[in-house]
């Protein structure tokens, strides 16, 4: 059975309330989801790609966090300006954006 999507992009939009701890943030997460959808539509790769919001991905202090499946790559510190690079490099050309990969970031 073929998967429904070739690539699934999950964008954390978890918002911690009543705490000073960092979180990816609902507003920023939704902005990133919209930008992924826009870029995917513009680049029209022919792949079945889904970008949607998610709950907490468990690494809030390094957010905004984006997970790309089926590879299981976590990008952290993602900003709107990074979305096109992720789509072009990772989704279309199957090259990981090393500077944003979780294991490249300092551990907190």
Helices and strands as residue ranges (DSSP letters): E 7-12, H 26-43, E 49-54, G 60-62, E 66-69, E 73-75, G 80-82, H 83-85, I 86-92, G 98-100, G 102-104
